[in-house]
């Protein structure tokens, strides 16, 4: 998941990515290929979309590049990824735009210095923030969460940071909501049993965990109104999102919310050639992905618009793509 279920159906992606390869430009300006090295890629937890996507990329890259290997490292979400990149424990991974921006700017947590080592490779796809409550719940909007308990995803994921910004925007004081850190599947069980009153998650739709919650007697709640406009003015990485009617069972109307982009990010000292190849190989395969794939809503024109600086290798790829369009 992009914190949840994003990128879940990637079996075809592994095959297509492997076959696609990435033809290297023969131009004299092309950066020189590095010698054999291992590239450490952080994914999400087992069963998440990040986990599946990371393993698909690793298999494909190993087939296309005999002198390089993607070593997959399991992570717990967006925050754990940027922390691991900053510390030098991994070379690339997946994160949410708000987490990447706040980390780079030194605003991820109080008194923390900026994560100056993270760089963007590409924007992937918008991941809406989905708020789920039990069907009989009186909760109709974010302000109604005051005094309630809410599952916000596992420690290390980006959803708790997104939720904190949303609660503040809607005038819900810190401490007025009891947040419960739990894996998203566990959050579904907590909601079903009544141990929590609501559950948040960032995920493309339809999200498996949301679908399971609704099947057990839950519904989506919109996140909309003037506070959303104020939040987007303060944090431009937030965008309006709509979950179309009938996306889930018993959902007769569209649900409006906000979302943040998923990103592919890397370390600033990743070789330019490697960053170029990783980016090019990824995009060379997108046109062959089936329409039902969870990357179906990816906007190729906005792919370079990461809220943190692009890695020079990725920037080179996007410049070349524009030249040859």
Secondary structure, DSSP 8 states (H G I E B T S, - for coil): --SSSTT---HHHHHHHHHH-------TTS-----SEEEEEEE-STTSHHHHHHHHHHHHHHHH-TTEEEEEEE--SHHHHHHHHHHTS-SEEEEEHHHHHHHHTT-SSTT----TTEEEEEEEEEEEEEEEEETT----SGGGGTT-EEE---TTSSHHHHHHHHHHHTT--TTSSEEE---HHHHHHHHHHTSSSEEEEE--SS-HHHHHHHHTTEEEE---SHHHHHHHHH-TTEEEEEE-TTSSTT--S-EEEEEEEEEEEEETTS-HHHHHHHHHHHHHTGGGS-TTSTTTT--GGGTT--SS-B-HHHHHHHHHHHHT-
